[in-house]
Amino acid sequence: MLIAQITDMHVVAEGELAMGSVDAAAALTAAVDRLNGFSPQPDIVVITGDLTDGGQADQYRNLRRLLAPMKAPFIVLPGNHDDRAAMREAFADHAYLPQSGPFLHSVIEDHPLRIVTLDTVDPGSSGGRLCADRLAWLDAALAAAPDRPTLLALHHPPFDTGIGFMDRIGLEGSDGLAAVVSRHPQVERVICGHVHRPVQVRFAGTLASIAPSTAHQIPLTLDPDQPDAWLREPAGMCLFLWTGQQLVGHTLYIGEFGDLTLY
């Protein structure tokens, strides 16, 4: 089974630029083209939040237009730039998304690797939050299938990266998440977005990773006093190959980097 992860697309309304200068639509089109040209095709694409830049209905309409050419099926979860009500309306045809209740959690059972998504959004805040209700839901979802290897997806990473200005808008309740995940050894990996950089760490007895953005990236600075910034490093995504025995992760960059050379 092959899973692709794309994240932090920050799509705006058709014809507009994110933050006044980022062509998020062109960037997402390039990501979709890269996925469509990849062999073998992903069995599923997990989109880990910040689908849009402002959570507005016209931005979600543009997002659906841009995702329509993608060959592989996809699932979505919200990030801090998204709006739950607008997402529910925009993805009303996605049956895994709950159409009521406070959170947009989901469980995908249709593949050899079970996929659980967790809503970390704290409305009005750039940071995320995991309350007791969300952690209890996750604990029950994982306990329902203890023998099935599972991929857990959320937007905000539950660990510090050393990038100070991003860690300051991290995830409240990450200790509680670690406690839940540590009780469920079938969790093969925790995948996240939010930081716009590829990052990996050991977490709660498993691995956790962040995928790069399909649009703009965050600079790698480990100076805690570095102010907020972004740059135009190459966009990318992550691929995860489930072999039946283990989950193997790769980073796939988007763009033209010269012709393939065969030895």
C-alpha positions in Angstrom: 0.0 0.0 0.0 1.3 3.5 -0.9 0.1 6.6 1.0 0.9 10.1 -0.1 0.8 13.1 2.3 0.4 16.6 1.0 -0.1 19.5 3.4 -0.3 23.3 3.9 -1.5 24.2 0.4 -2.9 27.6 1.6 -5.2 27.9 -1.4 -7.0 31.3 -1.9 -9.7 32.3 -4.3 -9.2 31.8 -8.0 -6.9 34.4 -9.5 -5.5 35.5 -6.1 -2.1 35.0 -4.5 -1.6 33.8 -0.9 0.0 36.5 1.2 0.1 38.6 -1.9 2.9 36.8 -3.6 2.6 33.0 -3.3 0.9 31.3 -6.3 -0.6 28.5 -4.2 -2.9 27.4 -7.0 0.0 26.8 -9.4 1.9 25.1 -6.6 -0.9 22.7 -5.9 -1.4 22.0 -9.6 2.3 21.0 -9.8 1.9 18.7 -6.8 -1.2 17.0 -8.3 0.7 16.6 -11.6 3.7 15.1 -9.7 1.4 12.6 -8.0 -0.5 11.8 -11.2 2.8 11.0 -12.9 4.2 8.8 -10.1 4.3 5.0 -10.5 2.8 3.2 -8.8 -0.1 5.4 -8.0 -0.9 6.1 -4.3 -3.7 4.1 -2.9 -4.8 7.2 -1.0 -3.6 10.8 -0.4 -3.9 12.2 3.1 -4.1 16.0 3.2 -3.1 17.2 6.6 -4.6 20.7 7.0 -4.3 24.3 6.0 -6.1 23.4 2.8 -7.0 27.0 2.4 -5.4 30.3 3.6 -8.5 31.7 5.2 -11.3 29.1 5.4 -13.6 30.9 3.1 -16.2 29.2 0.8 -14.7 30.6 -2.4 -11.2 29.3 -1.4 -12.7 25.8 -0.9 -14.4 25.9 -4.3 -11.0 26.7 -5.8 -9.4 23.9 -3.8 -11.9 21.4 -5.1 -11.3 22.6 -8.7 -7.5 22.2 -8.2 -7.8 18.7 -6.6 -10.3 17.4 -9.2 -7.6 16.2 -11.7 -5.9 14.0 -9.0 -6.2 10.3 -9.9 -5.8 9.0 -6.4 -8.6 9.2 -3.8 -7.9 11.7 -1.0 -9.0 12.5 2.5 -8.8 15.8 4.3 -8.4 17.1 7.9 -8.4 20.7 9.1 -5.5 23.0 10.0 -5.5 26.3 11.8 -6.2 28.2 8.6 -9.3 26.1 7.9 -12.9 26.5 9.0 -14.8 23.4 10.0 -18.3 24.5 8.8 -16.9 25.6 5.4 -15.0 22.3 5.1 -18.1 20.3 5.9 -20.0 22.1 3.2 -17.1 21.9 0.7 -16.5 18.2 1.3 -20.1 17.1 1.9 -19.5 14.2 -0.5 -16.7 12.8 1.7 -18.7 10.3 3.8 -15.8 9.8 6.4 -16.1 13.4 7.6 -18.7 13.8 10.4 -21.5 16.2 9.4 -22.2 17.1 13.0 -20.3 17.4 16.3 -17.5 19.7 17.3 -14.6 18.0 15.6 -13.6 16.6 12.2 -12.0 13.3 13.2 -12.2 10.3 11.0 -11.3 6.6 10.6 -10.5 5.0 7.3 -10.9 1.3 7.4 -10.7 0.4 3.7 -6.9 -0.4 3.4 -4.3 -2.7 4.8 -3.1 0.2 6.9 -5.8 1.8 9.0 -5.8 5.6 8.9 -7.0 7.7 11.9 -7.2 11.5 11.6 -7.4 13.8 14.6 -8.7 17.4 14.6 -6.3 19.7 16.5 -7.8 23.0 15.5 -8.3 25.6 18.3 -10.5 28.3 16.6 -9.0 31.8 16.7 -5.5 30.5 17.4 -2.6 29.5 15.1 -1.6 26.9 17.6 -3.5 23.6 18.1 -5.2 22.0 21.1 -6.1 18.5 22.3 -8.8 18.5 25.0 -9.9 15.6 27.1 -12.8 14.8 24.7 -10.5 14.6 21.7 -8.0 12.4 23.5 -10.8 10.1 24.7 -12.1 9.8 21.1 -8.6 8.9 19.9 -8.1 6.3 22.7 -11.4 4.6 21.8 -10.7 4.7 18.0 -7.3 3.0 18.5 -8.6 0.6 21.1 -11.3 -0.6 18.6 -8.6 -2.2 16.4 -5.6 -3.1 18.4 -4.2 -5.6 15.9 -4.4 -3.4 12.9 -1.4 -1.3 11.9 -2.4 2.3 12.0 -1.3 5.7 10.6 -2.3 8.6 12.8 -2.6 12.0 11.0 -3.0 15.5 12.5 -2.1 19.0 11.5 -0.1 20.3 14.5 3.0 18.3 15.4 3.0 17.1 19.0 6.7 17.9 19.5 9.0 20.9 19.4 11.1 21.3 16.2 13.7 23.8 17.5 12.2 26.4 15.1 11.2 28.9 17.7 8.5 30.9 16.0 6.7 27.7 14.9 7.1 26.0 18.3 5.4 29.0 19.9 2.3 28.1 17.9 2.6 24.3 18.6 0.2 21.8 20.1 -1.3 22.2 23.6 -2.0 18.8 25.0 0.8 16.9 23.3 1.7 15.1 26.5 -1.8 13.7 26.6 -1.4 12.6 23.0 1.9 10.9 23.9 0.2 9.0 26.7 -2.6 7.7 24.4 -0.3 6.7 21.6 2.1 4.9 23.9 -0.8 2.7 24.9 -1.3 1.6 21.3 1.8 0.0 19.8 0.0 -0.6 16.5 0.5 3.1 15.6 3.2 2.9 13.0 3.7 6.6 12.6 2.2 10.0 13.4 2.2 12.4 10.4 1.7 16.1 10.7 1.9 19.4 8.8 1.9 23.0 10.0 5.7 23.6 10.0 6.3 23.6 6.2 9.5 21.5 6.5 10.4 17.8 6.5 11.1 16.9 10.2 11.3 13.5 11.9 11.5 12.5 15.6 10.9 9.6 17.9 7.5 10.1 19.7 5.7 8.0 22.2 7.3 4.7 21.1 6.8 5.3 17.4 7.9 7.8 14.8 6.4 11.2 14.1 7.1 13.3 11.0 6.2 16.6 9.3 5.8 16.9 5.5 7.0 20.0 3.6 4.4 22.3 2.1 3.2 22.1 -1.5 3.5 25.9 -1.5 6.0 28.0 0.5 8.5 26.7 3.1 9.6 27.8 6.6 13.3 28.5 6.8 15.4 26.1 8.9 16.6 28.3 11.6 17.4 27.0 15.1 17.9 30.5 16.5 15.0 30.8 19.1 14.9 34.6 18.5 14.5 34.4 14.7 11.3 36.3 13.6 8.6 34.7 11.6 9.7 34.1 8.0 9.1 32.0 4.9 11.0 31.3 1.7 10.8 29.6 -1.7 12.7 26.4 -1.1 11.5 23.5 -3.3 8.0 22.3 -2.4 7.4 18.7 -1.5 5.3 15.9 -0.1 5.8 12.6 1.7 5.2 9.0 0.5 4.7 6.1 2.9 5.1 2.5 1.6 3.4 -0.1 3.8 5.1 -3.4 3.0 2.9 -5.5 5.3 5.8 -5.5 7.8 6.8 -1.9 8.1 6.1 1.6 7.0 8.8 3.2 4.9 8.8 7.0 4.5 10.2 9.1 1.6 10.2 12.8 0.8 9.3 13.6 -2.8 10.2 17.1 -4.1 8.1 18.9 -6.6 9.7 20.7 -9.6 12.2 20.3 -12.5 15.6 19.3 -11.2 17.2 17.9 -14.4 16.8 14.7 -16.4 17.0 11.3 -14.9 20.5 9.8 -15.4 20.8 6.0 -15.7 24.1 4.4 -14.8 
